[in-house]
Amino acid sequence: MRLINYHVLRDLVHEHRRLTRNGTAEAARLDDISYTLGVYTGHRDPAAALREARRLLRTHDAEYRRAA
């Protein structure tokens, strides 16, 4: 079972979106985020890692709402 800090994962996804949306020249940071998302999700492909991170967050949010 993976131990995931969902707050960190959410921050990474938001920062990834910000960097890709703004077209900034922070390629090194985007590479770092993609790598970290890959570590969190177990996917080497950055697009697959981002999809899996979003799926994990949706699942986590749904479980959190059910428990509340």
N, C-alpha and C positions, 0 to 999 in steps of 0.2 A: 504494500500500500504506500502510495506516495504521500509525503508530508508537504503540503503546499500552503504557503502563506498567501491567502487570497487577496489581501490588501496590496502586497508587493506585485502579484500577478496583474491585478487591476491597474496599478500605476504603470506597469510596463506596457500594457495594451494601450492605455491612454497616451502615453508618451510616443509609442510607435505611431499611433494615428496622427498625433500632432506633427511629428517629423515628416511623415509621408504626405500629409495634407498641405502643409506649408511649403513643401519643396525646399526645405532648408539644406544648407551645405554641410550638415552634421552627419556625414556618412559614417564616420567612426562610431558615433553614439548609436546610430541605427544598427550597425553591425553588432555592437555590444548587446543591444536589446534583443535582436534576433537570436543571438547566441544564447542569451539567458532564457528566453522563451523556449528555445530548443531543449535546454537542460531541464526546465520545469516540466515540459510536456513529453519529453522523450522522442521528439521528432527532429531530424537533422535538417529537413527542408523548412526554410523560414516561413513559407506560406502555410504549410501544414501545421507548423508550431503555432502560428497565430490563430488558425482555425480551431485548433484543439484548446488553446488558452481561452478563446471566446466561449467554446462549448463548456469548458470546466466552470467558467464564471456564471454562465446561464444556469447550469445545474446547481451550483452552490447557492445562487440567489433564490432559486425555486425551493430548495430544501430549507433555506433560512426563513423564507416567508411561510412555509408550511409549519415550521416549528414555533413560529411567533404567535 
